[in-house]
Amino acid sequence: MLKAVHHIAIICSHYPTSKRFYTEILDLEILQEVYREERDSYKLDLALNGKYIIELFSFPNRPKRPSFPEAQGLRHLAFQVEDIEKTVSKLNKKGVETEEIRIDPHTGKKFTFFSDPDDLPLELYEE
């Protein structure tokens, strides 16, 4: 019935900051940017390796995340990487703080977490 995840929607608190983070820090590609005047909202469609994955929204007066990091609902967004040490180094050089690299006890794979400008938990998981 289901074929794939089509996209992930993220609502940010400060659109220019989040747009910069996802496009300049994480190097996601802008597919389309639309300002929806009737909603006073931006919608930014972002791709990774040419594949549409994230819709970044700005909305006025949006509620904050109820708690961090274990709020009920979506826990985190994970990105697969080839070399976690290299990726962490690049993020750190761009001013992004990351947690220590850990080993998943079930898969033996390396992973770590960091946050976007709104403290949305993001994960790097080595392939």
Disulfide bonds with the S-S distance in Angstrom:
none
